[in-house]
Amino acid sequence: MTTLKIIVDDDRAGMLKNLLQEVSFVKSVEEAPEDKNGSLEDETAVERIKKILNEARGKNLFKDIEDPSEWQRELRREWDRDF
């Protein structure tokens, strides 16, 4: 998969977004936020991971897992399956 960044005038962004959504091989169309200077934010992978971890902090995401070791074994079994 390839990701493209396209910069357009605000008044035409909606038209381009609609057009791209109609193309069969386009997986998704997303708008990137602009920083204070008007340029697109380029987050590094580390910054994205930090942001995700900060959002997950305090949510107790794994509270429903009774046996963590068995849960991990089951996940590993899924990796070995032929599809």
PDB file of N, CA, C and O in Angstrom, chain B, residues numbered from 101:
ATOM      1  N   MET B 101       0.846  -1.166   0.000  1.00  0.00           N
ATOM      2  CA  MET B 101       0.000   0.000   0.000  1.00  0.00           C
ATOM      3  C   MET B 101       0.894   1.233   0.000  1.00  0.00           C
ATOM      4  O   MET B 101       1.975   1.227   0.589  1.00  0.00           O
ATOM      5  N   THR B 102       0.441   2.272  -0.655  1.00  0.00           N
ATOM      6  CA  THR B 102       1.162   3.536  -0.746  1.00  0.00           C
ATOM      7  C   THR B 102       0.296   4.644  -0.179  1.00  0.00           C
ATOM      8  O   THR B 102      -0.912   4.687  -0.416  1.00  0.00           O
ATOM      9  N   THR B 103       0.925   5.547   0.578  1.00  0.00           N
ATOM     10  CA  THR B 103       0.229   6.707   1.125  1.00  0.00           C
ATOM     11  C   THR B 103       0.691   7.940   0.363  1.00  0.00           C
ATOM     12  O   THR B 103       1.890   8.153   0.184  1.00  0.00           O
ATOM     13  N   LEU B 104      -0.249   8.743  -0.081  1.00  0.00           N
ATOM     14  CA  LEU B 104       0.053   9.980  -0.800  1.00  0.00           C
ATOM     15  C   LEU B 104      -0.363  11.171   0.052  1.00  0.00           C
ATOM     16  O   LEU B 104      -1.389  11.126   0.730  1.00  0.00           O
ATOM     17  N   LYS B 105       0.437  12.238   0.018  1.00  0.00           N
ATOM     18  CA  LYS B 105       0.058  13.495   0.665  1.00  0.00           C
ATOM     19  C   LYS B 105      -0.206  14.498  -0.441  1.00  0.00           C
ATOM     20  O   LYS B 105       0.636  14.721  -1.311  1.00  0.00           O
ATOM     21  N   ILE B 106      -1.379  15.097  -0.397  1.00  0.00           N
ATOM     22  CA  ILE B 106      -1.772  16.068  -1.409  1.00  0.00           C
ATOM     23  C   ILE B 106      -2.184  17.347  -0.700  1.00  0.00           C
ATOM     24  O   ILE B 106      -3.021  17.310   0.202  1.00  0.00           O
ATOM     25  N   ILE B 107      -1.616  18.463  -1.087  1.00  0.00           N
ATOM     26  CA  ILE B 107      -1.950  19.747  -0.463  1.00  0.00           C
ATOM     27  C   ILE B 107      -2.789  20.542  -1.453  1.00  0.00           C
ATOM     28  O   ILE B 107      -2.364  20.802  -2.579  1.00  0.00           O
ATOM     29  N   VAL B 108      -3.995  20.926  -1.013  1.00  0.00           N
ATOM     30  CA  VAL B 108      -4.908  21.687  -1.870  1.00  0.00           C
ATOM     31  C   VAL B 108      -5.482  22.868  -1.095  1.00  0.00           C
ATOM     32  O   VAL B 108      -5.396  22.922   0.132  1.00  0.00           O
ATOM     33  N   ASP B 109      -6.067  23.813  -1.830  1.00  0.00           N
ATOM     34  CA  ASP B 109      -6.755  24.942  -1.197  1.00  0.00           C
ATOM     35  C   ASP B 109      -7.935  24.415  -0.389  1.00  0.00           C
ATOM     36  O   ASP B 109      -8.569  23.434  -0.775  1.00  0.00           O
ATOM     37  N   ASP B 110      -8.226  25.066   0.727  1.00  0.00           N
ATOM     38  CA  ASP B 110      -9.320  24.640   1.595  1.00  0.00           C
ATOM     39  C   ASP B 110     -10.650  24.535   0.868  1.00  0.00           C
ATOM     40  O   ASP B 110     -11.417  23.602   1.105  1.00  0.00           O
ATOM     41  N   ASP B 111     -10.929  25.488  -0.017  1.00  0.00           N
ATOM     42  CA  ASP B 111     -12.237  25.502  -0.674  1.00  0.00           C
ATOM     43  C   ASP B 111     -12.411  24.358  -1.674  1.00  0.00           C
ATOM     44  O   ASP B 111     -13.533  24.075  -2.094  1.00  0.00           O
ATOM     45  N   ARG B 112     -11.335  23.706  -2.055  1.00  0.00           N
ATOM     46  CA  ARG B 112     -11.428  22.596  -3.008  1.00  0.00           C
ATOM     47  C   ARG B 112     -11.165  21.235  -2.372  1.00  0.00           C
ATOM     48  O   ARG B 112     -11.299  20.210  -3.040  1.00  0.00           O
ATOM     49  N   ALA B 113     -10.799  21.208  -1.119  1.00  0.00           N
ATOM     50  CA  ALA B 113     -10.460  19.956  -0.444  1.00  0.00           C
ATOM     51  C   ALA B 113     -11.652  18.995  -0.412  1.00  0.00           C
ATOM     52  O   ALA B 113     -11.484  17.795  -0.624  1.00  0.00           O
ATOM     53  N   GLY B 114     -12.830  19.507  -0.153  1.00  0.00           N
ATOM     54  CA  GLY B 114     -14.023  18.665  -0.097  1.00  0.00           C
ATOM     55  C   GLY B 114     -14.318  17.989  -1.424  1.00  0.00           C
ATOM     56  O   GLY B 114     -14.688  16.816  -1.469  1.00  0.00           O
ATOM     57  N   MET B 115     -14.150  18.747  -2.508  1.00  0.00           N
ATOM     58  CA  MET B 115     -14.399  18.172  -3.841  1.00  0.00           C
ATOM     59  C   MET B 115     -13.415  17.037  -4.133  1.00  0.00           C
ATOM     60  O   MET B 115     -13.810  15.981  -4.627  1.00  0.00           O
ATOM     61  N   LEU B 116     -12.148  17.257  -3.830  1.00  0.00           N
ATOM     62  CA  LEU B 116     -11.144  16.229  -4.092  1.00  0.00           C
ATOM     63  C   LEU B 116     -11.381  15.000  -3.221  1.00  0.00           C
ATOM     64  O   LEU B 116     -11.243  13.866  -3.678  1.00  0.00           O
ATOM     65  N   LYS B 117     -11.738  15.237  -1.968  1.00  0.00           N
ATOM     66  CA  LYS B 117     -12.023  14.125  -1.059  1.00  0.00           C
ATOM     67  C   LYS B 117     -13.176  13.279  -1.598  1.00  0.00           C
ATOM     68  O   LYS B 117     -13.082  12.052  -1.622  1.00  0.00           O
ATOM     69  N   ASN B 118     -14.246  13.913  -2.025  1.00  0.00           N
ATOM     70  CA  ASN B 118     -15.391  13.185  -2.592  1.00  0.00           C
ATOM     71  C   ASN B 118     -15.006  12.410  -3.839  1.00  0.00           C
ATOM     72  O   ASN B 118     -15.426  11.268  -4.023  1.00  0.00           O
ATOM     73  N   LEU B 119     -14.212  13.027  -4.688  1.00  0.00           N
ATOM     74  CA  LEU B 119     -13.771  12.375  -5.919  1.00  0.00           C
ATOM     75  C   LEU B 119     -12.933  11.136  -5.609  1.00  0.00           C
ATOM     76  O   LEU B 119     -13.152  10.077  -6.198  1.00  0.00           O
ATOM     77  N   LEU B 120     -11.986  11.262  -4.699  1.00  0.00           N
ATOM     78  CA  LEU B 120     -11.123  10.138  -4.357  1.00  0.00           C
ATOM     79  C   LEU B 120     -11.889   8.994  -3.708  1.00  0.00           C
ATOM     80  O   LEU B 120     -11.549   7.829  -3.915  1.00  0.00           O
ATOM     81  N   GLN B 121     -12.912   9.306  -2.930  1.00  0.00           N
ATOM     82  CA  GLN B 121     -13.702   8.257  -2.280  1.00  0.00           C
ATOM     83  C   GLN B 121     -14.469   7.415  -3.294  1.00  0.00           C
ATOM     84  O   GLN B 121     -14.861   6.289  -2.987  1.00  0.00           O
ATOM     85  N   GLU B 122     -14.686   7.936  -4.482  1.00  0.00           N
ATOM     86  CA  GLU B 122     -15.403   7.202  -5.525  1.00  0.00           C
ATOM     87  C   GLU B 122     -14.501   6.259  -6.317  1.00  0.00           C
ATOM     88  O   GLU B 122     -14.991   5.401  -7.052  1.00  0.00           O
ATOM     89  N   VAL B 123     -13.195   6.412  -6.171  1.00  0.00           N
ATOM     90  CA  VAL B 123     -12.248   5.564  -6.908  1.00  0.00           C
ATOM     91  C   VAL B 123     -12.163   4.210  -6.207  1.00  0.00           C
ATOM     92  O   VAL B 123     -11.935   4.148  -4.999  1.00  0.00           O
ATOM     93  N   SER B 124     -12.343   3.134  -6.957  1.00  0.00           N
ATOM     94  CA  SER B 124     -12.462   1.791  -6.369  1.00  0.00           C
ATOM     95  C   SER B 124     -11.217   1.320  -5.625  1.00  0.00           C
ATOM     96  O   SER B 124     -11.344   0.602  -4.634  1.00  0.00           O
ATOM     97  N   PHE B 125     -10.033   1.694  -6.061  1.00  0.00           N
ATOM     98  CA  PHE B 125      -8.820   1.188  -5.411  1.00  0.00           C
ATOM     99  C   PHE B 125      -8.310   2.079  -4.277  1.00  0.00           C
ATOM    100  O   PHE B 125      -7.297   1.750  -3.660  1.00  0.00           O
ATOM    101  N   VAL B 126      -8.973   3.181  -3.989  1.00  0.00           N
ATOM    102  CA  VAL B 126      -8.593   4.049  -2.866  1.00  0.00           C
ATOM    103  C   VAL B 126      -9.166   3.454  -1.590  1.00  0.00           C
ATOM    104  O   VAL B 126     -10.382   3.309  -1.457  1.00  0.00           O
ATOM    105  N   LYS B 127      -8.284   3.107  -0.647  1.00  0.00           N
ATOM    106  CA  LYS B 127      -8.700   2.459   0.601  1.00  0.00           C
ATOM    107  C   LYS B 127      -9.363   3.438   1.568  1.00  0.00           C
ATOM    108  O   LYS B 127     -10.398   3.115   2.150  1.00  0.00           O
ATOM    109  N   SER B 128      -8.791   4.618   1.748  1.00  0.00           N
ATOM    110  CA  SER B 128      -9.386   5.609   2.641  1.00  0.00           C
ATOM    111  C   SER B 128      -8.865   7.001   2.268  1.00  0.00           C
ATOM    112  O   SER B 128      -7.817   7.145   1.639  1.00  0.00           O
ATOM    113  N   VAL B 129      -9.619   8.003   2.669  1.00  0.00           N
ATOM    114  CA  VAL B 129      -9.236   9.400   2.455  1.00  0.00           C
ATOM    115  C   VAL B 129      -9.331  10.090   3.806  1.00  0.00           C
ATOM    116  O   VAL B 129     -10.398  10.122   4.418  1.00  0.00           O
ATOM    117  N   GLU B 130      -8.218  10.642   4.272  1.00  0.00           N
ATOM    118  CA  GLU B 130      -8.177  11.291   5.580  1.00  0.00           C
ATOM    119  C   GLU B 130      -7.596  12.686   5.440  1.00  0.00           C
ATOM    120  O   GLU B 130      -6.750  12.938   4.582  1.00  0.00           O
ATOM    121  N   GLU B 131      -8.058  13.582   6.288  1.00  0.00           N
ATOM    122  CA  GLU B 131      -7.509  14.929   6.314  1.00  0.00           C
ATOM    123  C   GLU B 131      -6.506  15.022   7.448  1.00  0.00           C
ATOM    124  O   GLU B 131      -6.801  14.621   8.574  1.00  0.00           O
ATOM    125  N   ALA B 132      -5.327  15.543   7.163  1.00  0.00           N
ATOM    126  CA  ALA B 132      -4.293  15.701   8.179  1.00  0.00           C
ATOM    127  C   ALA B 132      -4.411  17.087   8.799  1.00  0.00           C
ATOM    128  O   ALA B 132      -4.680  18.064   8.099  1.00  0.00           O
ATOM    129  N   PRO B 133      -4.212  17.172  10.103  1.00  0.00           N
ATOM    130  CA  PRO B 133      -4.272  18.495  10.758  1.00  0.00           C
ATOM    131  C   PRO B 133      -3.083  19.354  10.350  1.00  0.00           C
ATOM    132  O   PRO B 133      -2.020  18.842  10.001  1.00  0.00           O
ATOM    133  N   GLU B 134      -3.279  20.665  10.401  1.00  0.00           N
ATOM    134  CA  GLU B 134      -2.200  21.594  10.103  1.00  0.00           C
ATOM    135  C   GLU B 134      -1.651  22.142  11.403  1.00  0.00           C
ATOM    136  O   GLU B 134      -2.389  22.308  12.374  1.00  0.00           O
ATOM    137  N   ASP B 135      -0.359  22.422  11.426  1.00  0.00           N
ATOM    138  CA  ASP B 135       0.221  23.035  12.618  1.00  0.00           C
ATOM    139  C   ASP B 135      -0.005  24.547  12.581  1.00  0.00           C
ATOM    140  O   ASP B 135      -0.694  25.053  11.696  1.00  0.00           O
ATOM    141  N   LYS B 136       0.568  25.257  13.529  1.00  0.00           N
ATOM    142  CA  LYS B 136       0.353  26.703  13.640  1.00  0.00           C
ATOM    143  C   LYS B 136       0.837  27.470  12.412  1.00  0.00           C
ATOM    144  O   LYS B 136       0.320  28.542  12.099  1.00  0.00           O
ATOM    145  N   ASN B 137       1.827  26.920  11.723  1.00  0.00           N
ATOM    146  CA  ASN B 137       2.392  27.598  10.557  1.00  0.00           C
ATOM    147  C   ASN B 137       1.660  27.264   9.269  1.00  0.00           C
ATOM    148  O   ASN B 137       2.025  27.766   8.206  1.00  0.00           O
ATOM    149  N   GLY B 138       0.633  26.425   9.345  1.00  0.00           N
ATOM    150  CA  GLY B 138      -0.125  26.079   8.158  1.00  0.00           C
ATOM    151  C   GLY B 138       0.419  24.891   7.397  1.00  0.00           C
ATOM    152  O   GLY B 138      -0.116  24.544   6.344  1.00  0.00           O
ATOM    153  N   SER B 139       1.473  24.252   7.897  1.00  0.00           N
ATOM    154  CA  SER B 139       2.010  23.077   7.208  1.00  0.00           C
ATOM    155  C   SER B 139       1.500  21.809   7.886  1.00  0.00           C
ATOM    156  O   SER B 139       1.115  21.831   9.055  1.00  0.00           O
ATOM    157  N   LEU B 140       1.502  20.716   7.147  1.00  0.00           N
ATOM    158  CA  LEU B 140       1.002  19.465   7.680  1.00  0.00           C
ATOM    159  C   LEU B 140       1.926  18.935   8.761  1.00  0.00           C
ATOM    160  O   LEU B 140       3.147  19.063   8.665  1.00  0.00           O
ATOM    161  N   GLU B 141       1.332  18.334   9.804  1.00  0.00           N
ATOM    162  CA  GLU B 141       2.122  17.736  10.865  1.00  0.00           C
ATOM    163  C   GLU B 141       2.655  16.392  10.401  1.00  0.00           C
ATOM    164  O   GLU B 141       1.897  15.549   9.923  1.00  0.00           O
ATOM    165  N   ASP B 142       3.937  16.196  10.541  1.00  0.00           N
ATOM    166  CA  ASP B 142       4.541  14.909  10.227  1.00  0.00           C
ATOM    167  C   ASP B 142       4.968  14.260  11.532  1.00  0.00           C
ATOM    168  O   ASP B 142       6.037  14.560  12.063  1.00  0.00           O
ATOM    169  N   GLU B 143       4.123  13.364  12.052  1.00  0.00           N
ATOM    170  CA  GLU B 143       4.454  12.660  13.278  1.00  0.00           C
ATOM    171  C   GLU B 143       5.357  11.482  12.961  1.00  0.00           C
ATOM    172  O   GLU B 143       5.143  10.755  11.991  1.00  0.00           O
ATOM    173  N   THR B 144       6.360  11.311  13.787  1.00  0.00           N
ATOM    174  CA  THR B 144       7.196  10.129  13.630  1.00  0.00           C
ATOM    175  C   THR B 144       6.468   8.949  14.262  1.00  0.00           C
ATOM    176  O   THR B 144       5.496   9.127  14.996  1.00  0.00           O
ATOM    177  N   ALA B 145       6.947   7.750  13.972  1.00  0.00           N
ATOM    178  CA  ALA B 145       6.338   6.550  14.544  1.00  0.00           C
ATOM    179  C   ALA B 145       6.418   6.597  16.067  1.00  0.00           C
ATOM    180  O   ALA B 145       5.473   6.202  16.750  1.00  0.00           O
ATOM    181  N   VAL B 146       7.531   7.072  16.600  1.00  0.00           N
ATOM    182  CA  VAL B 146       7.701   7.157  18.057  1.00  0.00           C
ATOM    183  C   VAL B 146       6.679   8.119  18.653  1.00  0.00           C
ATOM    184  O   VAL B 146       6.101   7.830  19.701  1.00  0.00           O
ATOM    185  N   GLU B 147       6.449   9.251  18.005  1.00  0.00           N
ATOM    186  CA  GLU B 147       5.470  10.218  18.507  1.00  0.00           C
ATOM    187  C   GLU B 147       4.065   9.636  18.487  1.00  0.00           C
ATOM    188  O   GLU B 147       3.286   9.855  19.415  1.00  0.00           O
ATOM    189  N   ARG B 148       3.735   8.886  17.420  1.00  0.00           N
ATOM    190  CA  ARG B 148       2.408   8.255  17.339  1.00  0.00           C
ATOM    191  C   ARG B 148       2.230   7.215  18.439  1.00  0.00           C
ATOM    192  O   ARG B 148       1.163   7.134  19.048  1.00  0.00           O
ATOM    193  N   ILE B 149       3.269   6.419  18.698  1.00  0.00           N
ATOM    194  CA  ILE B 149       3.191   5.407  19.754  1.00  0.00           C
ATOM    195  C   ILE B 149       3.025   6.073  21.112  1.00  0.00           C
ATOM    196  O   ILE B 149       2.216   5.630  21.928  1.00  0.00           O
ATOM    197  N   LYS B 150       3.785   7.135  21.357  1.00  0.00           N
ATOM    198  CA  LYS B 150       3.652   7.856  22.633  1.00  0.00           C
ATOM    199  C   LYS B 150       2.238   8.404  22.813  1.00  0.00           C
ATOM    200  O   LYS B 150       1.676   8.345  23.906  1.00  0.00           O
ATOM    201  N   LYS B 151       1.667   8.938  21.729  1.00  0.00           N
ATOM    202  CA  LYS B 151       0.313   9.489  21.798  1.00  0.00           C
ATOM    203  C   LYS B 151      -0.702   8.387  22.118  1.00  0.00           C
ATOM    204  O   LYS B 151      -1.593   8.583  22.944  1.00  0.00           O
ATOM    205  N   ILE B 152      -0.567   7.243  21.471  1.00  0.00           N
ATOM    206  CA  ILE B 152      -1.476   6.120  21.720  1.00  0.00           C
ATOM    207  C   ILE B 152      -1.341   5.633  23.156  1.00  0.00           C
ATOM    208  O   ILE B 152      -2.345   5.378  23.821  1.00  0.00           O
ATOM    209  N   LEU B 153      -0.111   5.502  23.638  1.00  0.00           N
ATOM    210  CA  LEU B 153       0.101   5.041  25.016  1.00  0.00           C
ATOM    211  C   LEU B 153      -0.474   6.031  26.030  1.00  0.00           C
ATOM    212  O   LEU B 153      -1.046   5.624  27.041  1.00  0.00           O
ATOM    213  N   ASN B 154      -0.324   7.331  25.761  1.00  0.00           N
ATOM    214  CA  ASN B 154      -0.898   8.338  26.658  1.00  0.00           C
ATOM    215  C   ASN B 154      -2.425   8.259  26.684  1.00  0.00           C
ATOM    216  O   ASN B 154      -3.041   8.431  27.737  1.00  0.00           O
ATOM    217  N   GLU B 155      -3.038   7.996  25.517  1.00  0.00           N
ATOM    218  CA  GLU B 155      -4.492   7.867  25.464  1.00  0.00           C
ATOM    219  C   GLU B 155      -4.971   6.619  26.204  1.00  0.00           C
ATOM    220  O   GLU B 155      -6.062   6.616  26.775  1.00  0.00           O
ATOM    221  N   ALA B 156      -4.166   5.567  26.196  1.00  0.00           N
ATOM    222  CA  ALA B 156      -4.546   4.308  26.844  1.00  0.00           C
ATOM    223  C   ALA B 156      -4.271   4.312  28.346  1.00  0.00           C
ATOM    224  O   ALA B 156      -4.791   3.467  29.075  1.00  0.00           O
ATOM    225  N   ARG B 157      -3.472   5.239  28.800  1.00  0.00           N
ATOM    226  CA  ARG B 157      -3.083   5.280  30.218  1.00  0.00           C
ATOM    227  C   ARG B 157      -4.309   5.373  31.126  1.00  0.00           C
ATOM    228  O   ARG B 157      -5.176   6.226  30.939  1.00  0.00           O
ATOM    229  N   GLY B 158      -4.360   4.483  32.106  1.00  0.00           N
ATOM    230  CA  GLY B 158      -5.427   4.505  33.098  1.00  0.00           C
ATOM    231  C   GLY B 158      -6.727   3.861  32.661  1.00  0.00           C
ATOM    232  O   GLY B 158      -7.703   3.906  33.410  1.00  0.00           O
ATOM    233  N   LYS B 159      -6.782   3.264  31.481  1.00  0.00           N
ATOM    234  CA  LYS B 159      -8.027   2.673  30.997  1.00  0.00           C
ATOM    235  C   LYS B 159      -8.175   1.201  31.360  1.00  0.00           C
ATOM    236  O   LYS B 159      -9.235   0.617  31.134  1.00  0.00           O
ATOM    237  N   ASN B 160      -7.131   0.592  31.919  1.00  0.00           N
ATOM    238  CA  ASN B 160      -7.180  -0.810  32.341  1.00  0.00           C
ATOM    239  C   ASN B 160      -7.707  -1.705  31.211  1.00  0.00           C
ATOM    240  O   ASN B 160      -8.701  -2.412  31.374  1.00  0.00           O
ATOM    241  N   LEU B 161      -7.026  -1.658  30.077  1.00  0.00           N
ATOM    242  CA  LEU B 161      -7.469  -2.314  28.857  1.00  0.00           C
ATOM    243  C   LEU B 161      -7.518  -3.841  28.941  1.00  0.00           C
ATOM    244  O   LEU B 161      -8.276  -4.468  28.202  1.00  0.00           O
ATOM    245  N   PHE B 162      -6.734  -4.444  29.816  1.00  0.00           N
ATOM    246  CA  PHE B 162      -6.647  -5.900  29.861  1.00  0.00           C
ATOM    247  C   PHE B 162      -7.314  -6.496  31.098  1.00  0.00           C
ATOM    248  O   PHE B 162      -6.969  -7.604  31.510  1.00  0.00           O
ATOM    249  N   LYS B 163      -8.246  -5.791  31.684  1.00  0.00           N
ATOM    250  CA  LYS B 163      -8.872  -6.249  32.919  1.00  0.00           C
ATOM    251  C   LYS B 163      -9.670  -7.538  32.746  1.00  0.00           C
ATOM    252  O   LYS B 163      -9.846  -8.275  33.716  1.00  0.00           O
ATOM    253  N   ASP B 164     -10.156  -7.828  31.548  1.00  0.00           N
ATOM    254  CA  ASP B 164     -10.984  -9.015  31.314  1.00  0.00           C
ATOM    255  C   ASP B 164     -10.165 -10.280  31.071  1.00  0.00           C
ATOM    256  O   ASP B 164     -10.745 -11.355  30.922  1.00  0.00           O
ATOM    257  N   ILE B 165      -8.848 -10.189  31.028  1.00  0.00           N
ATOM    258  CA  ILE B 165      -8.002 -11.351  30.779  1.00  0.00           C
ATOM    259  C   ILE B 165      -7.724 -12.038  32.109  1.00  0.00           C
ATOM    260  O   ILE B 165      -7.028 -11.495  32.967  1.00  0.00           O
ATOM    261  N   GLU B 166      -8.277 -13.240  32.271  1.00  0.00           N
ATOM    262  CA  GLU B 166      -8.128 -13.967  33.534  1.00  0.00           C
ATOM    263  C   GLU B 166      -6.762 -14.625  33.664  1.00  0.00           C
ATOM    264  O   GLU B 166      -6.156 -14.588  34.734  1.00  0.00           O
ATOM    265  N   ASP B 167      -6.269 -15.231  32.576  1.00  0.00           N
ATOM    266  CA  ASP B 167      -4.987 -15.929  32.596  1.00  0.00           C
ATOM    267  C   ASP B 167      -4.103 -15.351  31.483  1.00  0.00           C
ATOM    268  O   ASP B 167      -4.190 -15.797  30.339  1.00  0.00           O
ATOM    269  N   PRO B 168      -3.259 -14.371  31.800  1.00  0.00           N
ATOM    270  CA  PRO B 168      -2.442 -13.715  30.780  1.00  0.00           C
ATOM    271  C   PRO B 168      -1.549 -14.681  29.995  1.00  0.00           C
ATOM    272  O   PRO B 168      -1.357 -14.501  28.792  1.00  0.00           O
ATOM    273  N   SER B 169      -1.009 -15.693  30.653  1.00  0.00           N
ATOM    274  CA  SER B 169      -0.134 -16.642  29.967  1.00  0.00           C
ATOM    275  C   SER B 169      -0.906 -17.429  28.912  1.00  0.00           C
ATOM    276  O   SER B 169      -0.420 -17.604  27.795  1.00  0.00           O
ATOM    277  N   GLU B 170      -2.091 -17.900  29.253  1.00  0.00           N
ATOM    278  CA  GLU B 170      -2.916 -18.631  28.288  1.00  0.00           C
ATOM    279  C   GLU B 170      -3.353 -17.714  27.146  1.00  0.00           C
ATOM    280  O   GLU B 170      -3.399 -18.141  25.992  1.00  0.00           O
ATOM    281  N   TRP B 171      -3.668 -16.483  27.457  1.00  0.00           N
ATOM    282  CA  TRP B 171      -4.061 -15.504  26.447  1.00  0.00           C
ATOM    283  C   TRP B 171      -2.932 -15.317  25.427  1.00  0.00           C
ATOM    284  O   TRP B 171      -3.182 -15.276  24.223  1.00  0.00           O
ATOM    285  N   GLN B 172      -1.682 -15.205  25.917  1.00  0.00           N
ATOM    286  CA  GLN B 172      -0.538 -15.053  25.023  1.00  0.00           C
ATOM    287  C   GLN B 172      -0.318 -16.311  24.185  1.00  0.00           C
ATOM    288  O   GLN B 172      -0.002 -16.215  22.999  1.00  0.00           O
ATOM    289  N   ARG B 173      -0.482 -17.490  24.789  1.00  0.00           N
ATOM    290  CA  ARG B 173      -0.331 -18.735  24.028  1.00  0.00           C
ATOM    291  C   ARG B 173      -1.343 -18.800  22.888  1.00  0.00           C
ATOM    292  O   ARG B 173      -1.008 -19.211  21.777  1.00  0.00           O
ATOM    293  N   GLU B 174      -2.566 -18.397  23.163  1.00  0.00           N
ATOM    294  CA  GLU B 174      -3.613 -18.409  22.135  1.00  0.00           C
ATOM    295  C   GLU B 174      -3.259 -17.439  20.997  1.00  0.00           C
ATOM    296  O   GLU B 174      -3.460 -17.760  19.826  1.00  0.00           O
ATOM    297  N   LEU B 175      -2.742 -16.273  21.334  1.00  0.00           N
ATOM    298  CA  LEU B 175      -2.326 -15.322  20.301  1.00  0.00           C
ATOM    299  C   LEU B 175      -1.227 -15.924  19.427  1.00  0.00           C
ATOM    300  O   LEU B 175      -1.257 -15.782  18.205  1.00  0.00           O
ATOM    301  N   ARG B 176      -0.267 -16.589  20.045  1.00  0.00           N
ATOM    302  CA  ARG B 176       0.826 -17.193  19.278  1.00  0.00           C
ATOM    303  C   ARG B 176       0.317 -18.312  18.388  1.00  0.00           C
ATOM    304  O   ARG B 176       0.815 -18.483  17.275  1.00  0.00           O
ATOM    305  N   ARG B 177      -0.666 -19.081  18.851  1.00  0.00           N
ATOM    306  CA  ARG B 177      -1.253 -20.141  18.030  1.00  0.00           C
ATOM    307  C   ARG B 177      -1.875 -19.543  16.762  1.00  0.00           C
ATOM    308  O   ARG B 177      -1.807 -20.151  15.694  1.00  0.00           O
ATOM    309  N   GLU B 178      -2.475 -18.368  16.877  1.00  0.00           N
ATOM    310  CA  GLU B 178      -3.068 -17.713  15.720  1.00  0.00           C
ATOM    311  C   GLU B 178      -2.020 -17.353  14.681  1.00  0.00           C
ATOM    312  O   GLU B 178      -2.311 -17.379  13.485  1.00  0.00           O
ATOM    313  N   TRP B 179      -0.798 -17.016  15.111  1.00  0.00           N
ATOM    314  CA  TRP B 179       0.254 -16.652  14.183  1.00  0.00           C
ATOM    315  C   TRP B 179       0.695 -17.852  13.338  1.00  0.00           C
ATOM    316  O   TRP B 179       1.092 -17.690  12.184  1.00  0.00           O
ATOM    317  N   ASP B 180       0.624 -19.044  13.912  1.00  0.00           N
ATOM    318  CA  ASP B 180       1.100 -20.254  13.245  1.00  0.00           C
ATOM    319  C   ASP B 180       0.085 -20.874  12.309  1.00  0.00           C
ATOM    320  O   ASP B 180       0.402 -21.831  11.603  1.00  0.00           O
ATOM    321  N   ARG B 181      -1.111 -20.357  12.288  1.00  0.00           N
ATOM    322  CA  ARG B 181      -2.170 -20.956  11.450  1.00  0.00           C
ATOM    323  C   ARG B 181      -1.968 -20.603   9.988  1.00  0.00           C
ATOM    324  O   ARG B 181      -1.558 -19.490   9.657  1.00  0.00           O
ATOM    325  N   ASP B 182      -2.260 -21.560   9.115  1.00  0.00           N
ATOM    326  CA  ASP B 182      -2.237 -21.306   7.673  1.00  0.00           C
ATOM    327  C   ASP B 182      -3.634 -20.905   7.237  1.00  0.00           C
ATOM    328  O   ASP B 182      -4.611 -21.587   7.547  1.00  0.00           O
ATOM    329  N   PHE B 183      -3.723 -19.810   6.526  1.00  0.00           N
ATOM    330  CA  PHE B 183      -5.037 -19.335   6.070  1.00  0.00           C
ATOM    331  C   PHE B 183      -5.210 -19.564   4.613  1.00  0.00           C
ATOM    332  O   PHE B 183      -6.254 -19.228   4.054  1.00  0.00           O
TER     333      PHE B 183
END
